[in-house]
Amino acid sequence: MTDDAALLQRCRAGDGPAWDGLFDRYYPVAFRFVFQLSGDFSREDAEEICQETFVAVVRSLNTFDGRSAFQTWLLRIASNKAFDFRSKMVAAKRGGGLTPLSLDATTDGTAPGFEPASDSPSPDAALLRTENAALMRQCLDALGDPCREIIELRYYADLSYDEIAAALALNVKTVSSRLSKCLDRLGEIACKVFTAGNPPRFPV
């Protein structure tokens, strides 16, 4: 039994220290993954998404069947939580729950000052990025395992070839070859999914 399998078995049995161990092992991975999903996410945003992710893990661990690596399953949950969070961010930027500001601001505190435009992406740009991220998730889901797994480990979890080789019990050359073939397949799928015909490109 692998270390992860033994740890998950203890978690399912309600072992508190095992849950602490699982959190300590995978929270940094989930945080790094979420934080790099969007340039709009602050560290506080990433922390909130990770907390929601691990709450979901606690609630649904019994549904994890082990057909993929636990980390892949975890990152898929984190991805869904991140997309939900982004959708809420975009909705808020479009005006939901915002207090209108007066353009005729005064300096005596009787009216709020006009806030200058921020450097953040516009709501439309943020929405487009969210939609593109969702399309990329659709492409990855169409790949199926093991291609989806190796791409997620490389580009979302940001693991090195050596780390991927250790996680999947492969040699580094096999990782490199499989990743190259999987990226080719991803490109073919993405060309069909992205209407512009210019799918995102991943550096090898």
C-alpha positions in Angstrom: 0.0 0.0 0.0 1.4 3.4 -0.9 1.9 6.2 1.6 -1.1 8.1 0.2 -3.3 5.0 0.3 -2.4 4.3 3.9 -2.9 7.9 4.9 -6.3 8.1 3.1 -7.4 4.9 4.8 -6.7 6.4 8.2 -8.5 9.5 7.2 -11.6 7.5 6.3 -11.4 5.9 9.7 -11.6 9.3 11.3 -8.0 9.5 12.4 -7.4 13.2 13.3 -3.6 13.1 13.0 -4.0 11.5 9.6 -6.1 14.5 8.4 -3.5 16.8 9.7 -0.8 14.9 7.8 -2.9 15.0 4.6 -3.4 18.7 5.0 0.3 19.3 5.6 1.3 17.2 2.6 -1.1 18.7 0.1 -2.1 22.2 1.2 1.1 23.7 -0.3 0.5 21.9 -3.6 -3.1 23.1 -3.7 -2.1 26.6 -2.8 0.6 26.9 -5.5 -1.8 25.4 -8.1 -4.7 27.8 -7.2 -2.4 30.8 -6.9 -1.1 30.4 -10.4 -4.4 29.7 -12.0 -5.2 33.4 -12.2 -3.2 36.6 -12.0 -6.2 38.1 -10.3 -6.0 35.9 -7.2 -4.5 37.4 -4.1 -2.9 35.2 -1.5 -6.0 35.6 0.6 -8.2 34.5 -2.4 -6.0 31.4 -2.9 -6.2 30.6 0.8 -10.0 30.9 0.8 -10.2 28.6 -2.3 -7.9 26.1 -0.7 -10.0 26.0 2.5 -13.1 25.4 0.5 -11.2 22.7 -1.4 -10.2 20.8 1.7 -13.7 21.1 3.2 -14.9 19.4 0.0 -12.2 16.8 0.4 -13.3 16.0 3.9 -17.0 15.7 2.8 -16.4 13.6 -0.3 -13.3 11.5 0.4 -15.3 8.4 0.4 -16.2 9.0 -3.2 -12.5 8.9 -4.2 -12.0 5.6 -5.9 -8.3 5.6 -6.4 -8.4 5.3 -10.2 -6.3 8.5 -10.4 -3.7 9.8 -8.1 -5.1 11.6 -5.0 -3.3 14.7 -6.0 -5.0 14.8 -9.4 -8.4 14.4 -7.7 -7.6 17.1 -5.3 -6.5 19.5 -8.0 -9.6 18.9 -10.0 -11.7 19.9 -6.9 -9.4 23.0 -6.4 -9.9 23.9 -10.1 -13.7 23.8 -9.8 -13.6 25.8 -6.6 -11.3 28.4 -8.3 -13.6 28.7 -11.3 -16.6 29.2 -9.0 -14.6 31.9 -7.1 -13.6 33.6 -10.3 -17.2 33.7 -11.5 -18.3 35.4 -8.2 -15.4 37.9 -8.6 -16.5 38.7 -12.2 -20.2 39.1 -11.1 -19.1 41.5 -8.3 -17.0 43.6 -10.7 -20.1 43.9 -13.0 -21.9 45.7 -10.2 -23.4 43.2 -7.9 -23.3 44.5 -4.3 -21.4 47.7 -5.1 -22.2 51.1 -3.8 -22.4 53.8 -6.5 -19.9 56.6 -6.0 -20.5 60.2 -6.6 -18.4 61.9 -9.3 -19.0 65.2 -7.5 -16.9 64.1 -4.5 -16.2 66.5 -1.7 -13.3 66.6 0.8 -15.4 67.2 3.9 -16.6 63.5 4.2 -20.1 64.2 3.0 -19.6 62.2 -0.2 -17.3 59.4 -1.2 -14.4 60.2 -3.4 -14.2 59.0 -7.0 -12.0 55.9 -7.2 -9.5 56.0 -10.1 -9.4 53.1 -12.5 -7.4 50.1 -11.2 -4.7 48.2 -13.0 -6.8 45.0 -12.7 -8.4 43.5 -15.8 -11.7 44.9 -16.9 -14.8 42.8 -16.0 -15.1 41.8 -19.7 -11.4 40.8 -19.8 -11.8 38.9 -16.5 -14.9 37.1 -17.9 -13.0 36.1 -21.0 -10.1 34.7 -19.0 -12.6 32.7 -16.9 -14.3 31.4 -20.0 -11.0 30.4 -21.6 -10.0 28.7 -18.3 -13.3 26.8 -18.4 -12.7 25.8 -22.0 -9.2 24.5 -21.2 -10.7 22.5 -18.4 -13.1 21.0 -20.9 -10.1 20.1 -23.2 -8.3 18.4 -20.3 -11.4 16.5 -19.3 -11.7 15.3 -22.9 -8.1 13.9 -22.7 -8.9 11.5 -19.9 -6.3 9.8 -17.7 -3.3 9.4 -17.9 -2.7 12.4 -20.2 -4.8 14.8 -18.0 -2.9 13.6 -14.9 0.6 14.2 -16.3 -0.4 17.6 -17.8 -1.9 18.8 -14.5 1.1 17.7 -12.5 3.4 19.5 -14.9 1.6 22.8 -15.6 -0.8 23.2 -12.7 1.0 21.6 -9.8 4.3 22.9 -11.3 6.2 19.7 -10.6 9.5 19.0 -12.2 10.0 16.0 -14.5 11.8 14.2 -11.7 8.9 14.9 -9.3 6.4 13.6 -11.8 8.5 10.5 -12.5 8.5 9.8 -8.7 4.8 10.4 -8.3 3.8 8.2 -11.3 6.5 5.6 -10.9 8.0 6.3 -14.3 11.4 7.2 -15.5 12.2 10.7 -16.6 12.5 9.9 -20.3 9.0 8.3 -20.3 7.6 11.4 -18.6 9.1 13.6 -21.3 7.8 11.4 -24.1 4.4 10.9 -22.7 4.0 14.6 -21.9 5.0 15.5 -25.5 2.4 13.1 -27.0 -0.3 14.3 -24.5 0.3 17.9 -25.4 -0.1 17.1 -29.1 -3.4 15.5 -28.3 -4.4 18.4 -26.1 -3.6 20.8 -29.0 -5.8 18.8 -31.4 -8.7 18.9 -28.9 -8.2 22.6 -28.1 -8.3 23.5 -31.8 -11.8 22.1 -31.9 -13.0 23.6 -28.6 -11.6 27.1 -28.9 -13.5 28.9 -31.6 -10.6 31.1 -32.6 -8.5 28.1 -33.5 -5.6 29.3 -31.4 -5.4 27.1 -28.3 -3.1 28.0 -25.5 0.4 26.6 -25.9 2.3 25.0 -23.1 6.1 25.1 -23.0 7.7 21.7 -22.7 
